Amino acid sequence: MEMNVRFATQTLDYLEELVTILYQKGYFSWLDTSEKYVDELVCDIIITLPLCPHKPAPKYFARYGKNMYYAAFRKNKQTTWYAFFSKYNDNGNMIYLVRYIANNHIVAQHLR
């Protein structure tokens, strides 16, 4: 069975905005460093999501889709990113559709 990770359009839009947000808020001194951080996060999700342990997402996240799951991606001591996704079987291929991404600073209170 082949596994394929895809991103919803609104998730891709957010990731593009995230590069600028991280730079403007001073998390990175250079725009290209911010872009590299986001690129590495995306690559990490694409490569490891099908292999990561994941849990059913709490009801709060149903606003992003039905039967949602989430997996954690720790980037440093302070920040863990969460990918919220749906799983589909498409002719024997497992599709992981990432519908929402957020970090522990934003969603931790909803994951308890």
Phi and psi restraints in degrees (range 20) as a CNS / XPLOR table:
assign (resid 1 and name C) (resid 2 and name N)
       (resid 2 and name CA) (resid 2 and name C) 1.0 -86.0 20.0 2
assign (resid 2 and name N) (resid 2 and name CA)
       (resid 2 and name C) (resid 3 and name N) 1.0 143.1 20.0 2
assign (resid 2 and name C) (resid 3 and name N)
       (resid 3 and name CA) (resid 3 and name C) 1.0 -117.7 20.0 2
assign (resid 3 and name N) (resid 3 and name CA)
       (resid 3 and name C) (resid 4 and name N) 1.0 134.1 20.0 2
assign (resid 3 and name C) (resid 4 and name N)
       (resid 4 and name CA) (resid 4 and name C) 1.0 -133.3 20.0 2
assign (resid 4 and name N) (resid 4 and name CA)
       (resid 4 and name C) (resid 5 and name N) 1.0 128.1 20.0 2
assign (resid 4 and name C) (resid 5 and name N)
       (resid 5 and name CA) (resid 5 and name C) 1.0 -102.7 20.0 2
assign (resid 5 and name N) (resid 5 and name CA)
       (resid 5 and name C) (resid 6 and name N) 1.0 127.6 20.0 2
assign (resid 5 and name C) (resid 6 and name N)
       (resid 6 and name CA) (resid 6 and name C) 1.0 -127.3 20.0 2
assign (resid 6 and name N) (resid 6 and name CA)
       (resid 6 and name C) (resid 7 and name N) 1.0 160.9 20.0 2
assign (resid 6 and name C) (resid 7 and name N)
       (resid 7 and name CA) (resid 7 and name C) 1.0 -121.3 20.0 2
assign (resid 7 and name N) (resid 7 and name CA)
       (resid 7 and name C) (resid 8 and name N) 1.0 134.2 20.0 2
assign (resid 7 and name C) (resid 8 and name N)
       (resid 8 and name CA) (resid 8 and name C) 1.0 -64.9 20.0 2
assign (resid 8 and name N) (resid 8 and name CA)
       (resid 8 and name C) (resid 9 and name N) 1.0 152.9 20.0 2
assign (resid 8 and name C) (resid 9 and name N)
       (resid 9 and name CA) (resid 9 and name C) 1.0 -54.8 20.0 2
assign (resid 9 and name N) (resid 9 and name CA)
       (resid 9 and name C) (resid 10 and name N) 1.0 -44.3 20.0 2
assign (resid 9 and name C) (resid 10 and name N)
       (resid 10 and name CA) (resid 10 and name C) 1.0 -66.2 20.0 2
assign (resid 10 and name N) (resid 10 and name CA)
       (resid 10 and name C) (resid 11 and name N) 1.0 -28.7 20.0 2
assign (resid 10 and name C) (resid 11 and name N)
       (resid 11 and name CA) (resid 11 and name C) 1.0 -71.4 20.0 2
assign (resid 11 and name N) (resid 11 and name CA)
       (resid 11 and name C) (resid 12 and name N) 1.0 -42.4 20.0 2
assign (resid 11 and name C) (resid 12 and name N)
       (resid 12 and name CA) (resid 12 and name C) 1.0 -62.3 20.0 2
assign (resid 12 and name N) (resid 12 and name CA)
       (resid 12 and name C) (resid 13 and name N) 1.0 -40.3 20.0 2
assign (resid 12 and name C) (resid 13 and name N)
       (resid 13 and name CA) (resid 13 and name C) 1.0 -60.7 20.0 2
assign (resid 13 and name N) (resid 13 and name CA)
       (resid 13 and name C) (resid 14 and name N) 1.0 -44.2 20.0 2
assign (resid 13 and name C) (resid 14 and name N)
       (resid 14 and name CA) (resid 14 and name C) 1.0 -62.7 20.0 2
assign (resid 14 and name N) (resid 14 and name CA)
       (resid 14 and name C) (resid 15 and name N) 1.0 -42.8 20.0 2
assign (resid 14 and name C) (resid 15 and name N)
       (resid 15 and name CA) (resid 15 and name C) 1.0 -62.3 20.0 2
assign (resid 15 and name N) (resid 15 and name CA)
       (resid 15 and name C) (resid 16 and name N) 1.0 -37.2 20.0 2
assign (resid 15 and name C) (resid 16 and name N)
       (resid 16 and name CA) (resid 16 and name C) 1.0 -64.3 20.0 2
assign (resid 16 and name N) (resid 16 and name CA)
       (resid 16 and name C) (resid 17 and name N) 1.0 -42.8 20.0 2
assign (resid 16 and name C) (resid 17 and name N)
       (resid 17 and name CA) (resid 17 and name C) 1.0 -67.2 20.0 2
assign (resid 17 and name N) (resid 17 and name CA)
       (resid 17 and name C) (resid 18 and name N) 1.0 -34.0 20.0 2
assign (resid 17 and name C) (resid 18 and name N)
       (resid 18 and name CA) (resid 18 and name C) 1.0 -59.7 20.0 2
assign (resid 18 and name N) (resid 18 and name CA)
       (resid 18 and name C) (resid 19 and name N) 1.0 -36.8 20.0 2
assign (resid 18 and name C) (resid 19 and name N)
       (resid 19 and name CA) (resid 19 and name C) 1.0 -55.4 20.0 2
assign (resid 19 and name N) (resid 19 and name CA)
       (resid 19 and name C) (resid 20 and name N) 1.0 -49.5 20.0 2
assign (resid 19 and name C) (resid 20 and name N)
       (resid 20 and name CA) (resid 20 and name C) 1.0 -69.1 20.0 2
assign (resid 20 and name N) (resid 20 and name CA)
       (resid 20 and name C) (resid 21 and name N) 1.0 -41.5 20.0 2
assign (resid 20 and name C) (resid 21 and name N)
       (resid 21 and name CA) (resid 21 and name C) 1.0 -59.5 20.0 2
assign (resid 21 and name N) (resid 21 and name CA)
       (resid 21 and name C) (resid 22 and name N) 1.0 -49.0 20.0 2
assign (resid 21 and name C) (resid 22 and name N)
       (resid 22 and name CA) (resid 22 and name C) 1.0 -62.0 20.0 2
assign (resid 22 and name N) (resid 22 and name CA)
       (resid 22 and name C) (resid 23 and name N) 1.0 -37.2 20.0 2
assign (resid 22 and name C) (resid 23 and name N)
       (resid 23 and name CA) (resid 23 and name C) 1.0 -70.2 20.0 2
assign (resid 23 and name N) (resid 23 and name CA)
       (resid 23 and name C) (resid 24 and name N) 1.0 -49.4 20.0 2
assign (resid 23 and name C) (resid 24 and name N)
       (resid 24 and name CA) (resid 24 and name C) 1.0 -64.6 20.0 2
assign (resid 24 and name N) (resid 24 and name CA)
       (resid 24 and name C) (resid 25 and name N) 1.0 -32.0 20.0 2
assign (resid 24 and name C) (resid 25 and name N)
       (resid 25 and name CA) (resid 25 and name C) 1.0 -83.5 20.0 2
assign (resid 25 and name N) (resid 25 and name CA)
       (resid 25 and name C) (resid 26 and name N) 1.0 0.2 20.0 2
assign (resid 25 and name C) (resid 26 and name N)
       (resid 26 and name CA) (resid 26 and name C) 1.0 83.9 20.0 2
assign (resid 26 and name N) (resid 26 and name CA)
       (resid 26 and name C) (resid 27 and name N) 1.0 13.4 20.0 2
assign (resid 26 and name C) (resid 27 and name N)
       (resid 27 and name CA) (resid 27 and name C) 1.0 -70.3 20.0 2
assign (resid 27 and name N) (resid 27 and name CA)
       (resid 27 and name C) (resid 28 and name N) 1.0 -26.5 20.0 2
assign (resid 27 and name C) (resid 28 and name N)
       (resid 28 and name CA) (resid 28 and name C) 1.0 -134.0 20.0 2
assign (resid 28 and name N) (resid 28 and name CA)
       (resid 28 and name C) (resid 29 and name N) 1.0 141.7 20.0 2
assign (resid 28 and name C) (resid 29 and name N)
       (resid 29 and name CA) (resid 29 and name C) 1.0 -80.4 20.0 2
assign (resid 29 and name N) (resid 29 and name CA)
       (resid 29 and name C) (resid 30 and name N) 1.0 -21.0 20.0 2
assign (resid 29 and name C) (resid 30 and name N)
       (resid 30 and name CA) (resid 30 and name C) 1.0 -127.0 20.0 2
assign (resid 30 and name N) (resid 30 and name CA)
       (resid 30 and name C) (resid 31 and name N) 1.0 140.4 20.0 2
assign (resid 30 and name C) (resid 31 and name N)
       (resid 31 and name CA) (resid 31 and name C) 1.0 -61.6 20.0 2
assign (resid 31 and name N) (resid 31 and name CA)
       (resid 31 and name C) (resid 32 and name N) 1.0 -38.9 20.0 2
assign (resid 31 and name C) (resid 32 and name N)
       (resid 32 and name CA) (resid 32 and name C) 1.0 -68.4 20.0 2
assign (resid 32 and name N) (resid 32 and name CA)
       (resid 32 and name C) (resid 33 and name N) 1.0 -28.8 20.0 2
assign (resid 32 and name C) (resid 33 and name N)
       (resid 33 and name CA) (resid 33 and name C) 1.0 -69.2 20.0 2
assign (resid 33 and name N) (resid 33 and name CA)
       (resid 33 and name C) (resid 34 and name N) 1.0 -39.7 20.0 2
assign (resid 33 and name C) (resid 34 and name N)
       (resid 34 and name CA) (resid 34 and name C) 1.0 -63.3 20.0 2
assign (resid 34 and name N) (resid 34 and name CA)
       (resid 34 and name C) (resid 35 and name N) 1.0 -42.6 20.0 2
assign (resid 34 and name C) (resid 35 and name N)
       (resid 35 and name CA) (resid 35 and name C) 1.0 -63.4 20.0 2
assign (resid 35 and name N) (resid 35 and name CA)
       (resid 35 and name C) (resid 36 and name N) 1.0 -40.4 20.0 2
assign (resid 35 and name C) (resid 36 and name N)
       (resid 36 and name CA) (resid 36 and name C) 1.0 -63.3 20.0 2
assign (resid 36 and name N) (resid 36 and name CA)
       (resid 36 and name C) (resid 37 and name N) 1.0 -41.8 20.0 2
assign (resid 36 and name C) (resid 37 and name N)
       (resid 37 and name CA) (resid 37 and name C) 1.0 -59.0 20.0 2
assign (resid 37 and name N) (resid 37 and name CA)
       (resid 37 and name C) (resid 38 and name N) 1.0 -47.9 20.0 2
assign (resid 37 and name C) (resid 38 and name N)
       (resid 38 and name CA) (resid 38 and name C) 1.0 -66.4 20.0 2
assign (resid 38 and name N) (resid 38 and name CA)
       (resid 38 and name C) (resid 39 and name N) 1.0 -41.5 20.0 2
assign (resid 38 and name C) (resid 39 and name N)
       (resid 39 and name CA) (resid 39 and name C) 1.0 -59.5 20.0 2
assign (resid 39 and name N) (resid 39 and name CA)
       (resid 39 and name C) (resid 40 and name N) 1.0 -42.6 20.0 2
assign (resid 39 and name C) (resid 40 and name N)
       (resid 40 and name CA) (resid 40 and name C) 1.0 -65.5 20.0 2
assign (resid 40 and name N) (resid 40 and name CA)
       (resid 40 and name C) (resid 41 and name N) 1.0 -37.5 20.0 2
assign (resid 40 and name C) (resid 41 and name N)
       (resid 41 and name CA) (resid 41 and name C) 1.0 -62.2 20.0 2
assign (resid 41 and name N) (resid 41 and name CA)
       (resid 41 and name C) (resid 42 and name N) 1.0 -46.9 20.0 2
assign (resid 41 and name C) (resid 42 and name N)
       (resid 42 and name CA) (resid 42 and name C) 1.0 -61.5 20.0 2
assign (resid 42 and name N) (resid 42 and name CA)
       (resid 42 and name C) (resid 43 and name N) 1.0 -45.6 20.0 2
assign (resid 42 and name C) (resid 43 and name N)
       (resid 43 and name CA) (resid 43 and name C) 1.0 -61.2 20.0 2
assign (resid 43 and name N) (resid 43 and name CA)
       (resid 43 and name C) (resid 44 and name N) 1.0 -42.4 20.0 2
assign (resid 43 and name C) (resid 44 and name N)
       (resid 44 and name CA) (resid 44 and name C) 1.0 -59.2 20.0 2
assign (resid 44 and name N) (resid 44 and name CA)
       (resid 44 and name C) (resid 45 and name N) 1.0 -44.1 20.0 2
assign (resid 44 and name C) (resid 45 and name N)
       (resid 45 and name CA) (resid 45 and name C) 1.0 -64.7 20.0 2
assign (resid 45 and name N) (resid 45 and name CA)
       (resid 45 and name C) (resid 46 and name N) 1.0 -47.4 20.0 2
assign (resid 45 and name C) (resid 46 and name N)
       (resid 46 and name CA) (resid 46 and name C) 1.0 -60.3 20.0 2
assign (resid 46 and name N) (resid 46 and name CA)
       (resid 46 and name C) (resid 47 and name N) 1.0 -43.9 20.0 2
assign (resid 46 and name C) (resid 47 and name N)
       (resid 47 and name CA) (resid 47 and name C) 1.0 -76.5 20.0 2
assign (resid 47 and name N) (resid 47 and name CA)
       (resid 47 and name C) (resid 48 and name N) 1.0 -40.6 20.0 2
assign (resid 47 and name C) (resid 48 and name N)
       (resid 48 and name CA) (resid 48 and name C) 1.0 -106.0 20.0 2
assign (resid 48 and name N) (resid 48 and name CA)
       (resid 48 and name C) (resid 49 and name N) 1.0 -15.3 20.0 2
assign (resid 48 and name C) (resid 49 and name N)
       (resid 49 and name CA) (resid 49 and name C) 1.0 -53.4 20.0 2
assign (resid 49 and name N) (resid 49 and name CA)
       (resid 49 and name C) (resid 50 and name N) 1.0 -47.0 20.0 2
assign (resid 49 and name C) (resid 50 and name N)
       (resid 50 and name CA) (resid 50 and name C) 1.0 -63.1 20.0 2
assign (resid 50 and name N) (resid 50 and name CA)
       (resid 50 and name C) (resid 51 and name N) 1.0 -20.0 20.0 2
assign (resid 50 and name C) (resid 51 and name N)
       (resid 51 and name CA) (resid 51 and name C) 1.0 -101.0 20.0 2
assign (resid 51 and name N) (resid 51 and name CA)
       (resid 51 and name C) (resid 52 and name N) 1.0 -14.7 20.0 2
assign (resid 51 and name C) (resid 52 and name N)
       (resid 52 and name CA) (resid 52 and name C) 1.0 -72.8 20.0 2
assign (resid 52 and name N) (resid 52 and name CA)
       (resid 52 and name C) (resid 53 and name N) 1.0 145.9 20.0 2
assign (resid 52 and name C) (resid 53 and name N)
       (resid 53 and name CA) (resid 53 and name C) 1.0 -64.6 20.0 2
assign (resid 53 and name N) (resid 53 and name CA)
       (resid 53 and name C) (resid 54 and name N) 1.0 139.5 20.0 2
assign (resid 53 and name C) (resid 54 and name N)
       (resid 54 and name CA) (resid 54 and name C) 1.0 -138.6 20.0 2
assign (resid 54 and name N) (resid 54 and name CA)
       (resid 54 and name C) (resid 55 and name N) 1.0 159.3 20.0 2
assign (resid 54 and name C) (resid 55 and name N)
       (resid 55 and name CA) (resid 55 and name C) 1.0 -126.0 20.0 2
assign (resid 55 and name N) (resid 55 and name CA)
       (resid 55 and name C) (resid 56 and name N) 1.0 156.6 20.0 2
assign (resid 55 and name C) (resid 56 and name N)
       (resid 56 and name CA) (resid 56 and name C) 1.0 -63.1 20.0 2
assign (resid 56 and name N) (resid 56 and name CA)
       (resid 56 and name C) (resid 57 and name N) 1.0 136.6 20.0 2
assign (resid 56 and name C) (resid 57 and name N)
       (resid 57 and name CA) (resid 57 and name C) 1.0 -74.1 20.0 2
assign (resid 57 and name N) (resid 57 and name CA)
       (resid 57 and name C) (resid 58 and name N) 1.0 142.5 20.0 2
assign (resid 57 and name C) (resid 58 and name N)
       (resid 58 and name CA) (resid 58 and name C) 1.0 -58.9 20.0 2
assign (resid 58 and name N) (resid 58 and name CA)
       (resid 58 and name C) (resid 59 and name N) 1.0 159.3 20.0 2
assign (resid 58 and name C) (resid 59 and name N)
       (resid 59 and name CA) (resid 59 and name C) 1.0 -55.2 20.0 2
assign (resid 59 and name N) (resid 59 and name CA)
       (resid 59 and name C) (resid 60 and name N) 1.0 -29.0 20.0 2
assign (resid 59 and name C) (resid 60 and name N)
       (resid 60 and name CA) (resid 60 and name C) 1.0 -52.1 20.0 2
assign (resid 60 and name N) (resid 60 and name CA)
       (resid 60 and name C) (resid 61 and name N) 1.0 -34.5 20.0 2
assign (resid 60 and name C) (resid 61 and name N)
       (resid 61 and name CA) (resid 61 and name C) 1.0 -87.9 20.0 2
assign (resid 61 and name N) (resid 61 and name CA)
       (resid 61 and name C) (resid 62 and name N) 1.0 3.0 20.0 2
assign (resid 61 and name C) (resid 62 and name N)
       (resid 62 and name CA) (resid 62 and name C) 1.0 -63.5 20.0 2
assign (resid 62 and name N) (resid 62 and name CA)
       (resid 62 and name C) (resid 63 and name N) 1.0 -18.0 20.0 2
assign (resid 62 and name C) (resid 63 and name N)
       (resid 63 and name CA) (resid 63 and name C) 1.0 -63.0 20.0 2
assign (resid 63 and name N) (resid 63 and name CA)
       (resid 63 and name C) (resid 64 and name N) 1.0 -18.1 20.0 2
assign (resid 63 and name C) (resid 64 and name N)
       (resid 64 and name CA) (resid 64 and name C) 1.0 -98.5 20.0 2
assign (resid 64 and name N) (resid 64 and name CA)
       (resid 64 and name C) (resid 65 and name N) 1.0 -9.6 20.0 2
assign (resid 64 and name C) (resid 65 and name N)
       (resid 65 and name CA) (resid 65 and name C) 1.0 156.4 20.0 2
assign (resid 65 and name N) (resid 65 and name CA)
       (resid 65 and name C) (resid 66 and name N) 1.0 168.0 20.0 2
assign (resid 65 and name C) (resid 66 and name N)
       (resid 66 and name CA) (resid 66 and name C) 1.0 -88.6 20.0 2
assign (resid 66 and name N) (resid 66 and name CA)
       (resid 66 and name C) (resid 67 and name N) 1.0 153.1 20.0 2
assign (resid 66 and name C) (resid 67 and name N)
       (resid 67 and name CA) (resid 67 and name C) 1.0 50.6 20.0 2
assign (resid 67 and name N) (resid 67 and name CA)
       (resid 67 and name C) (resid 68 and name N) 1.0 50.7 20.0 2
assign (resid 67 and name C) (resid 68 and name N)
       (resid 68 and name CA) (resid 68 and name C) 1.0 -82.1 20.0 2
assign (resid 68 and name N) (resid 68 and name CA)
       (resid 68 and name C) (resid 69 and name N) 1.0 150.0 20.0 2
assign (resid 68 and name C) (resid 69 and name N)
       (resid 69 and name CA) (resid 69 and name C) 1.0 -125.7 20.0 2
assign (resid 69 and name N) (resid 69 and name CA)
       (resid 69 and name C) (resid 70 and name N) 1.0 167.9 20.0 2
assign (resid 69 and name C) (resid 70 and name N)
       (resid 70 and name CA) (resid 70 and name C) 1.0 -144.3 20.0 2
assign (resid 70 and name N) (resid 70 and name CA)
       (resid 70 and name C) (resid 71 and name N) 1.0 153.8 20.0 2
assign (resid 70 and name C) (resid 71 and name N)
       (resid 71 and name CA) (resid 71 and name C) 1.0 -135.7 20.0 2
assign (resid 71 and name N) (resid 71 and name CA)
       (resid 71 and name C) (resid 72 and name N) 1.0 150.2 20.0 2
assign (resid 71 and name C) (resid 72 and name N)
       (resid 72 and name CA) (resid 72 and name C) 1.0 -102.2 20.0 2
assign (resid 72 and name N) (resid 72 and name CA)
       (resid 72 and name C) (resid 73 and name N) 1.0 143.2 20.0 2
assign (resid 72 and name C) (resid 73 and name N)
       (resid 73 and name CA) (resid 73 and name C) 1.0 -132.8 20.0 2
assign (resid 73 and name N) (resid 73 and name CA)
       (resid 73 and name C) (resid 74 and name N) 1.0 101.9 20.0 2
assign (resid 73 and name C) (resid 74 and name N)
       (resid 74 and name CA) (resid 74 and name C) 1.0 -80.3 20.0 2
assign (resid 74 and name N) (resid 74 and name CA)
       (resid 74 and name C) (resid 75 and name N) 1.0 124.7 20.0 2
assign (resid 74 and name C) (resid 75 and name N)
       (resid 75 and name CA) (resid 75 and name C) 1.0 -101.6 20.0 2
assign (resid 75 and name N) (resid 75 and name CA)
       (resid 75 and name C) (resid 76 and name N) 1.0 -30.6 20.0 2
assign (resid 75 and name C) (resid 76 and name N)
       (resid 76 and name CA) (resid 76 and name C) 1.0 -162.6 20.0 2
assign (resid 76 and name N) (resid 76 and name CA)
       (resid 76 and name C) (resid 77 and name N) 1.0 -174.6 20.0 2
assign (resid 76 and name C) (resid 77 and name N)
       (resid 77 and name CA) (resid 77 and name C) 1.0 -61.4 20.0 2
assign (resid 77 and name N) (resid 77 and name CA)
       (resid 77 and name C) (resid 78 and name N) 1.0 -30.5 20.0 2
assign (resid 77 and name C) (resid 78 and name N)
       (resid 78 and name CA) (resid 78 and name C) 1.0 -97.8 20.0 2
assign (resid 78 and name N) (resid 78 and name CA)
       (resid 78 and name C) (resid 79 and name N) 1.0 -20.8 20.0 2
assign (resid 78 and name C) (resid 79 and name N)
       (resid 79 and name CA) (resid 79 and name C) 1.0 -128.0 20.0 2
assign (resid 79 and name N) (resid 79 and name CA)
       (resid 79 and name C) (resid 80 and name N) 1.0 125.0 20.0 2
assign (resid 79 and name C) (resid 80 and name N)
       (resid 80 and name CA) (resid 80 and name C) 1.0 -120.1 20.0 2
assign (resid 80 and name N) (resid 80 and name CA)
       (resid 80 and name C) (resid 81 and name N) 1.0 129.8 20.0 2
assign (resid 80 and name C) (resid 81 and name N)
       (resid 81 and name CA) (resid 81 and name C) 1.0 -96.5 20.0 2
assign (resid 81 and name N) (resid 81 and name CA)
       (resid 81 and name C) (resid 82 and name N) 1.0 145.6 20.0 2
assign (resid 81 and name C) (resid 82 and name N)
       (resid 82 and name CA) (resid 82 and name C) 1.0 -120.1 20.0 2
assign (resid 82 and name N) (resid 82 and name CA)
       (resid 82 and name C) (resid 83 and name N) 1.0 129.5 20.0 2
assign (resid 82 and name C) (resid 83 and name N)
       (resid 83 and name CA) (resid 83 and name C) 1.0 -103.4 20.0 2
assign (resid 83 and name N) (resid 83 and name CA)
       (resid 83 and name C) (resid 84 and name N) 1.0 123.6 20.0 2
assign (resid 83 and name C) (resid 84 and name N)
       (resid 84 and name CA) (resid 84 and name C) 1.0 -104.1 20.0 2
assign (resid 84 and name N) (resid 84 and name CA)
       (resid 84 and name C) (resid 85 and name N) 1.0 128.2 20.0 2
assign (resid 84 and name C) (resid 85 and name N)
       (resid 85 and name CA) (resid 85 and name C) 1.0 -148.2 20.0 2
assign (resid 85 and name N) (resid 85 and name CA)
       (resid 85 and name C) (resid 86 and name N) 1.0 163.3 20.0 2
assign (resid 85 and name C) (resid 86 and name N)
       (resid 86 and name CA) (resid 86 and name C) 1.0 -112.6 20.0 2
assign (resid 86 and name N) (resid 86 and name CA)
       (resid 86 and name C) (resid 87 and name N) 1.0 151.0 20.0 2
assign (resid 86 and name C) (resid 87 and name N)
       (resid 87 and name CA) (resid 87 and name C) 1.0 -113.4 20.0 2
assign (resid 87 and name N) (resid 87 and name CA)
       (resid 87 and name C) (resid 88 and name N) 1.0 137.4 20.0 2
assign (resid 87 and name C) (resid 88 and name N)
       (resid 88 and name CA) (resid 88 and name C) 1.0 -134.2 20.0 2
assign (resid 88 and name N) (resid 88 and name CA)
       (resid 88 and name C) (resid 89 and name N) 1.0 145.4 20.0 2
assign (resid 88 and name C) (resid 89 and name N)
       (resid 89 and name CA) (resid 89 and name C) 1.0 -102.6 20.0 2
assign (resid 89 and name N) (resid 89 and name CA)
       (resid 89 and name C) (resid 90 and name N) 1.0 117.5 20.0 2
assign (resid 89 and name C) (resid 90 and name N)
       (resid 90 and name CA) (resid 90 and name C) 1.0 -118.1 20.0 2
assign (resid 90 and name N) (resid 90 and name CA)
       (resid 90 and name C) (resid 91 and name N) 1.0 96.7 20.0 2
assign (resid 90 and name C) (resid 91 and name N)
       (resid 91 and name CA) (resid 91 and name C) 1.0 52.3 20.0 2
assign (resid 91 and name N) (resid 91 and name CA)
       (resid 91 and name C) (resid 92 and name N) 1.0 46.8 20.0 2
assign (resid 91 and name C) (resid 92 and name N)
       (resid 92 and name CA) (resid 92 and name C) 1.0 86.5 20.0 2
assign (resid 92 and name N) (resid 92 and name CA)
       (resid 92 and name C) (resid 93 and name N) 1.0 -3.1 20.0 2
assign (resid 92 and name C) (resid 93 and name N)
       (resid 93 and name CA) (resid 93 and name C) 1.0 -104.2 20.0 2
assign (resid 93 and name N) (resid 93 and name CA)
       (resid 93 and name C) (resid 94 and name N) 1.0 129.5 20.0 2
assign (resid 93 and name C) (resid 94 and name N)
       (resid 94 and name CA) (resid 94 and name C) 1.0 -85.6 20.0 2
assign (resid 94 and name N) (resid 94 and name CA)
       (resid 94 and name C) (resid 95 and name N) 1.0 122.2 20.0 2
assign (resid 94 and name C) (resid 95 and name N)
       (resid 95 and name CA) (resid 95 and name C) 1.0 -106.4 20.0 2
assign (resid 95 and name N) (resid 95 and name CA)
       (resid 95 and name C) (resid 96 and name N) 1.0 129.4 20.0 2
assign (resid 95 and name C) (resid 96 and name N)
       (resid 96 and name CA) (resid 96 and name C) 1.0 -109.0 20.0 2
assign (resid 96 and name N) (resid 96 and name CA)
       (resid 96 and name C) (resid 97 and name N) 1.0 110.8 20.0 2
assign (resid 96 and name C) (resid 97 and name N)
       (resid 97 and name CA) (resid 97 and name C) 1.0 -102.6 20.0 2
assign (resid 97 and name N) (resid 97 and name CA)
       (resid 97 and name C) (resid 98 and name N) 1.0 107.8 20.0 2
assign (resid 97 and name C) (resid 98 and name N)
       (resid 98 and name CA) (resid 98 and name C) 1.0 -78.2 20.0 2
assign (resid 98 and name N) (resid 98 and name CA)
       (resid 98 and name C) (resid 99 and name N) 1.0 117.3 20.0 2
assign (resid 98 and name C) (resid 99 and name N)
       (resid 99 and name CA) (resid 99 and name C) 1.0 -104.3 20.0 2
assign (resid 99 and name N) (resid 99 and name CA)
       (resid 99 and name C) (resid 100 and name N) 1.0 -18.5 20.0 2
assign (resid 99 and name C) (resid 100 and name N)
       (resid 100 and name CA) (resid 100 and name C) 1.0 -159.2 20.0 2
assign (resid 100 and name N) (resid 100 and name CA)
       (resid 100 and name C) (resid 101 and name N) 1.0 142.6 20.0 2
assign (resid 100 and name C) (resid 101 and name N)
       (resid 101 and name CA) (resid 101 and name C) 1.0 -134.1 20.0 2
assign (resid 101 and name N) (resid 101 and name CA)
       (resid 101 and name C) (resid 102 and name N) 1.0 134.6 20.0 2
assign (resid 101 and name C) (resid 102 and name N)
       (resid 102 and name CA) (resid 102 and name C) 1.0 -154.1 20.0 2
assign (resid 102 and name N) (resid 102 and name CA)
       (resid 102 and name C) (resid 103 and name N) 1.0 164.5 20.0 2
assign (resid 102 and name C) (resid 103 and name N)
       (resid 103 and name CA) (resid 103 and name C) 1.0 -107.0 20.0 2
assign (resid 103 and name N) (resid 103 and name CA)
       (resid 103 and name C) (resid 104 and name N) 1.0 173.6 20.0 2
assign (resid 103 and name C) (resid 104 and name N)
       (resid 104 and name CA) (resid 104 and name C) 1.0 -61.3 20.0 2
assign (resid 104 and name N) (resid 104 and name CA)
       (resid 104 and name C) (resid 105 and name N) 1.0 -26.3 20.0 2
assign (resid 104 and name C) (resid 105 and name N)
       (resid 105 and name CA) (resid 105 and name C) 1.0 -68.8 20.0 2
assign (resid 105 and name N) (resid 105 and name CA)
       (resid 105 and name C) (resid 106 and name N) 1.0 -22.0 20.0 2
assign (resid 105 and name C) (resid 106 and name N)
       (resid 106 and name CA) (resid 106 and name C) 1.0 -101.9 20.0 2
assign (resid 106 and name N) (resid 106 and name CA)
       (resid 106 and name C) (resid 107 and name N) 1.0 -40.3 20.0 2
assign (resid 106 and name C) (resid 107 and name N)
       (resid 107 and name CA) (resid 107 and name C) 1.0 -116.8 20.0 2
assign (resid 107 and name N) (resid 107 and name CA)
       (resid 107 and name C) (resid 108 and name N) 1.0 -0.1 20.0 2
assign (resid 107 and name C) (resid 108 and name N)
       (resid 108 and name CA) (resid 108 and name C) 1.0 -54.2 20.0 2
assign (resid 108 and name N) (resid 108 and name CA)
       (resid 108 and name C) (resid 109 and name N) 1.0 -38.4 20.0 2
assign (resid 108 and name C) (resid 109 and name N)
       (resid 109 and name CA) (resid 109 and name C) 1.0 -66.0 20.0 2
assign (resid 109 and name N) (resid 109 and name CA)
       (resid 109 and name C) (resid 110 and name N) 1.0 -19.7 20.0 2
assign (resid 109 and name C) (resid 110 and name N)
       (resid 110 and name CA) (resid 110 and name C) 1.0 -92.5 20.0 2
assign (resid 110 and name N) (resid 110 and name CA)
       (resid 110 and name C) (resid 111 and name N) 1.0 -6.3 20.0 2
assign (resid 110 and name C) (resid 111 and name N)
       (resid 111 and name CA) (resid 111 and name C) 1.0 -103.4 20.0 2
assign (resid 111 and name N) (resid 111 and name CA)
       (resid 111 and name C) (resid 112 and name N) 1.0 4.6 20.0 2
